Amino acid sequence: MQQRTIRLSGRQADQDFFRFEERGELDYGLVLDVLHGRRLGVIFRDVIPPAARKDLTERFWASPARQHREGEPSHYVGAYHWNKDTDTYLGEAAEVAEHVRKVIDAPDSPWHLFRQGVNEALREEGASLRMARMNGRSACAALIRAWDKEGDFSLDPHEDEAQCKDPRQAGFEIQRVLDHQICAVNMCTEHSDGGRLVIWNIRPDDETRRSLGIERTGLPYAAEALADLEELRLEIREGDIYAFNGAFVHAVDANTGNRTTVSFIMGFTDPRTVVSWT
């Protein structure tokens, strides 16, 4: 069956929820709103200092650990948990950990600033942020990547919930985030043109995933199947940081030049703990 013939089912949000807040400075209370499921997303404009953008981007492109990913083509430093068993992911995370640190430990690093701010805001609620772990091993701290896929989307429409249901990752604490909200975080350090964030107003259910054969991956959703749904297209610029509910289908549309971001996913596992992974 062709994907375009399948009618997507799931939850749709009301107008008060399905929008992005936009600010010119970091406001971690808004990030907590996304974590708690009170809003779809927030974007902070031009909050990464120019020197930090340049330094971090140069470290990324110069990294000996930079690889090229097929399928969803991108250059990247880090490790993906997507479509893997836990041992493989955590092993890859350990192998590349020092290389990731050498990229994100740039002066005035947005990775450190953002996580410190989120952690301080969480502390007021009696909670904290840390990397996800299992059996003494830690998830990857960040995924630094630059998309280079041709076509309508440099990153195809997908969602981040299905990949956390993979039975090969049973026992990995990120699966407990499914009882809460999945928050995707991206920090743009390099940008030329295009590459908007696109989000559709649909949080697919398991019936839809089974119909498409993407129960473990959440990828891809055909553009034709999304055509009748409400959507947001958000311009992303160098220096922006944005966070949003990754359970809604989203994509990055076509871009020219480099669109380099530092990213991770995070969510509550219980009222006192937020974990992150890549």
C-alpha positions as a printed NumPy array, in Angstrom:
array([[ 0.   ,  0.   ,  0.   ],
       [ 1.366,  3.433, -0.902],
       [ 1.868,  5.753,  2.032],
       [-0.101,  8.559,  0.395],
       [-3.293,  6.456,  0.52 ],
       [-3.153,  6.141,  4.304],
       [-5.12 ,  8.611,  6.369],
       [-3.095,  9.55 ,  9.426],
       [-4.751,  9.122, 12.797],
       [-3.711, 10.453, 16.169],
       [-4.1  , 13.544, 18.312],
       [-4.366, 17.101, 17.058],
       [-3.807, 20.141, 19.25 ],
       [-6.02 , 23.193, 19.643],
       [-4.979, 26.633, 18.446],
       [-3.826, 27.802, 21.866],
       [-1.259, 24.991, 21.939],
       [-0.21 , 24.671, 18.302],
       [ 2.1  , 27.666, 18.068],
       [ 5.618, 28.792, 18.938],
       [ 6.535, 31.475, 21.438],
       [ 9.34 , 33.715, 20.179],
       [11.777, 35.608, 22.388],
       [14.968, 37.629, 21.978],
       [16.523, 36.209, 25.136],
       [16.563, 32.845, 26.863],
       [13.577, 32.127, 29.121],
       [13.886, 28.673, 30.677],
       [10.37 , 28.792, 32.083],
       [ 9.153, 28.508, 28.488],
       [11.372, 25.461, 27.952],
       [ 9.819, 23.86 , 31.028],
       [ 6.409, 24.59 , 29.518],
       [ 7.424, 22.421, 26.535],
       [ 8.75 , 19.693, 28.849],
       [ 5.486, 19.678, 30.787],
       [ 3.355, 19.619, 27.63 ],
       [ 1.892, 23.095, 28.179],
       [ 3.041, 24.481, 24.815],
       [ 4.249, 23.182, 21.455],
       [ 7.506, 25.066, 21.179],
       [ 9.642, 28.116, 21.756],
       [12.398, 29.798, 19.751],
       [15.016, 32.143, 21.149],
       [16.389, 34.425, 18.446],
       [20.079, 35.28 , 18.065],
       [21.058, 34.108, 21.556],
       [24.3  , 32.32 , 20.582],
       [27.181, 34.847, 20.467],
       [28.802, 35.153, 17.011],
       [32.229, 34.082, 18.291],
       [30.748, 30.961, 19.888],
       [28.881, 30.071, 16.689],
       [32.057, 30.394, 14.64 ],
       [34.248, 28.47 , 17.072],
       [31.809, 25.602, 17.565],
       [31.138, 25.299, 13.82 ],
       [34.849, 25.229, 13.01 ],
       [35.424, 22.572, 15.668],
       [32.655, 20.473, 14.113],
       [33.958, 20.599, 10.543],
       [37.543, 19.957, 11.725],
       [36.623, 17.026, 13.984],
       [38.34 , 13.729, 13.055],
       [35.18 , 11.988, 14.308],
       [32.907, 13.674, 11.752],
       [31.057, 11.098,  9.666],
       [28.567, 11.119,  6.805],
       [25.237,  9.425,  7.371],
       [23.403,  7.745,  4.489],
       [19.623,  7.432,  4.216],
       [18.974, 10.79 ,  5.872],
       [22.2  , 12.348,  4.566],
       [24.103, 14.506,  7.004],
       [27.571, 15.159,  8.304],
       [27.633, 14.522, 12.032],
       [29.688, 14.113, 15.185],
       [27.98 , 12.047, 17.863],
       [25.815,  8.947, 18.067],
       [22.191,  8.239, 17.081],
       [20.07 ,  5.941, 19.247],
       [17.597,  5.666, 16.344],
       [16.891,  2.134, 15.085],
       [19.564,  0.465, 17.258],
       [19.766, -1.74 , 20.309],
       [20.829, -0.041, 23.527],
       [24.252, -1.691, 23.73 ],
       [25.138, -0.483, 20.243],
       [24.038,  3.079, 20.948],
       [25.771,  3.361, 24.322],
       [28.911,  1.788, 22.901],
       [28.982,  4.296, 20.053],
       [28.3  ,  7.122, 22.51 ],
       [31.303,  6.094, 24.615],
       [33.583,  5.855, 21.578],
       [32.761,  9.367, 20.401],
       [32.268, 11.077, 23.787],
       [35.625, 12.858, 23.848],
       [35.206, 14.101, 20.285],
       [31.746, 15.458, 21.075],
       [33.144, 17.252, 24.127],
       [35.887, 18.854, 22.055],
       [33.181, 20.387, 19.848],
       [30.664, 21.52 , 22.478],
       [33.257, 22.744, 24.988],
       [33.846, 25.881, 22.939],
       [33.995, 29.169, 24.908],
       [30.472, 30.474, 25.679],
       [29.12 , 27.128, 24.488],
       [25.348, 27.243, 23.983],
       [25.168, 23.576, 25.011],
       [26.536, 24.331, 28.466],
       [24.604, 27.586, 28.866],
       [21.275, 26.07 , 27.884],
       [21.591, 22.971, 30.019],
       [22.705, 24.972, 33.033],
       [19.696, 27.272, 32.632],
       [17.258, 24.374, 32.259],
       [18.765, 22.619, 35.267],
       [18.424, 25.731, 37.422],
       [14.786, 26.141, 36.398],
       [14.11 , 22.464, 37.111],
       [15.754, 22.766, 40.519],
       [12.982, 25.156, 41.554],
       [10.564, 22.264, 40.935],
       [12.733, 19.779, 42.811],
       [13.965, 18.156, 39.586],
       [17.222, 17.983, 37.619],
       [18.598, 17.317, 34.129],
       [21.243, 14.719, 33.272],
       [22.228, 12.416, 30.425],
       [20.248,  9.178, 30.173],
       [22.124,  6.095, 31.328],
       [21.913,  2.342, 31.685],
       [24.175, -0.06 , 33.583],
       [26.678,  2.684, 34.31 ],
       [26.934,  3.858, 30.703],
       [25.788,  7.244, 29.472],
       [23.928,  8.493, 26.423],
       [25.682, 10.8  , 23.987],
       [25.835, 14.408, 25.205],
       [24.963, 16.01 , 21.871],
       [24.632, 15.372, 18.176],
       [26.278, 18.008, 15.992],
       [25.155, 17.718, 12.397],
       [24.806, 19.479,  9.067],
       [22.132, 18.321,  6.621],
       [22.936, 17.885,  2.932],
       [19.98 , 15.97 ,  1.514],
       [18.552, 17.138, -1.811],
       [14.825, 17.478, -2.5  ],
       [11.877, 19.139, -0.778],
       [13.175, 18.242,  2.688],
       [16.729, 18.101,  3.983],
       [15.271, 16.052,  6.862],
       [12.143, 14.075,  5.955],
       [ 8.903, 14.307,  7.973],
       [ 9.176, 12.162, 11.109],
       [ 8.417, 12.109, 14.832],
       [10.545, 11.249, 17.851],
       [ 8.082,  9.147, 19.851],
       [ 8.112,  5.91 , 17.831],
       [11.886,  5.495, 18.1  ],
       [11.546,  5.385, 21.902],
       [ 9.253,  2.354, 21.624],
       [11.9  ,  0.108, 20.057],
       [11.85 , -3.237, 21.948],
       [15.605, -3.549, 21.376],
       [15.97 , -0.694, 23.872],
       [13.797, -2.259, 26.582],
       [15.026, -1.201, 30.011],
       [16.708,  1.957, 28.725],
       [15.258,  4.781, 30.801],
       [14.377,  6.96 , 27.797],
       [11.367,  4.688, 27.271],
       [ 9.869,  6.086, 30.479],
       [ 9.742,  9.492, 28.793],
       [ 6.8  ,  8.11 , 26.793],
       [ 4.669,  8.649, 29.909],
       [ 5.52 , 12.366, 29.716],
       [ 6.612, 14.633, 26.822],
       [ 9.49 , 14.446, 24.338],
       [11.303, 17.757, 23.895],
       [13.672, 18.211, 20.945],
       [16.356, 20.891, 21.343],
       [18.354, 22.437, 18.497],
       [21.002, 25.165, 18.517],
       [21.847, 26.647, 15.119],
       [25.489, 27.665, 14.781],
       [25.716, 27.877, 10.985],
       [23.038, 28.706,  8.427],
       [22.875, 29.869,  4.819],
       [19.374, 29.833,  3.324],
       [16.166, 27.814,  3.658],
       [16.051, 24.97 ,  6.141],
       [12.848, 26.004,  7.875],
       [11.457, 23.878, 10.677],
       [ 8.117, 22.433,  9.555],
       [ 5.656, 20.98 , 12.078],
       [ 2.285, 19.43 , 11.285],
       [-0.6  , 19.324, 13.721],
       [-0.662, 15.574, 14.201],
       [ 0.731, 13.363, 16.941],
       [ 0.401,  9.959, 15.243],
       [-0.903,  6.92 , 17.061],
       [ 0.341,  3.329, 16.934],
       [-2.314,  2.366, 14.378],
       [-0.849,  4.872, 11.917],
       [ 2.697,  3.679, 12.588],
       [ 1.719,  0.05 , 12.01 ],
       [-0.013,  0.979,  8.765],
       [ 3.157,  2.635,  7.544],
       [ 5.54 ,  0.017,  8.928],
       [ 7.425,  2.574, 11.036],
       [ 6.586,  1.377, 14.561],
       [10.25 ,  1.526, 15.633],
       [11.496,  4.47 , 13.594],
       [ 8.784,  7.13 , 13.147],
       [10.187,  7.795,  9.674],
       [ 9.11 ,  8.684,  7.03 ],
       [ 5.7  , 10.307,  6.777],
       [ 4.869, 11.163,  3.159],
       [ 4.219, 14.834,  2.427],
       [ 1.026, 13.831,  0.574],
       [-0.382, 12.268,  3.737],
       [ 0.273, 15.506,  5.633],
       [-1.025, 17.909,  2.99 ],
       [-4.443, 18.526,  4.559],
       [-3.12 , 19.102,  8.069],
       [-2.43 , 22.46 ,  9.663],
       [ 1.277, 23.225,  9.615],
       [ 3.808, 25.729, 10.914],
       [ 6.902, 26.755,  8.941],
       [ 9.423, 28.47 , 11.152],
       [12.384, 30.388,  9.755],
       [15.596, 29.303, 11.484],
       [18.588, 31.624, 11.581],
       [22.142, 31.324, 12.743],
       [22.302, 31.979, 16.483],
       [18.801, 30.642, 17.246],
       [17.964, 28.003, 19.87 ],
       [14.616, 26.258, 19.683],
       [12.822, 23.541, 21.641],
       [ 9.578, 21.798, 20.738],
       [ 7.418, 18.737, 21.312],
       [ 9.038, 16.101, 19.101],
       [ 6.019, 13.777, 19.18 ],
       [ 4.382, 15.947, 16.493],
       [ 5.44 , 15.176, 12.924],
       [ 8.165, 17.593, 11.882],
       [10.797, 18.092,  9.191],
       [13.448, 20.476,  7.898],
       [12.652, 21.814,  4.459],
       [15.205, 22.277,  1.693],
       [18.257, 24.364,  2.463],
       [21.227, 25.652,  0.522],
       [24.707, 25.814,  1.974],
       [25.317, 24.519,  5.468],
       [22.74 , 24.259,  8.249],
       [24.696, 23.1  , 11.292],
       [23.042, 22.46 , 14.651],
       [23.834, 21.093, 18.087],
       [20.946, 18.926, 19.215],
       [19.615, 16.498, 21.773],
       [16.27 , 15.172, 23.002],
       [15.08 , 15.346, 26.596],
       [12.098, 14.482, 28.754],
       [10.9  , 13.623, 32.227],
       [11.207, 10.009, 33.374],
       [ 9.585, 10.852, 36.732],
       [ 8.654, 14.101, 38.519],
       [12.224, 14.623, 39.726],
       [14.284, 13.559, 36.711],
       [14.753, 14.843, 33.16 ],
       [17.121, 12.834, 30.961],
       [18.646, 13.643, 27.585],
       [19.895, 11.536, 24.698],
       [20.604, 11.76 , 20.981]])
